[in-house]
């Protein structure tokens, strides 16, 4: 839903093509990170259903990658808003 909001903001603001590329690439990277994390968690749960510290660490790293890519996306969006704000 956030990606749809970003696209709507881009359509409304009509920025330079570089902003389209940066913001859409960030949306794609966040969604890809989510898919990789989901695949990792499901595979690890299937291979080793019991709790294990190494499995938990792998899951935490996957979730951390999603968080990092999300924060990067938000940062790029904030820079976009500041750079293109009329005034």
Buried (B, 14 or more C-beta within 10 A) or exposed (E): EEBEEBBEBBEEEEBEEEBBEBBBEBBEBBBEBBEBBEEBBEEBEEEEEEEEEEBEEBBEEBBEBBEEBBEBBEEBBEEBEEEEEEE
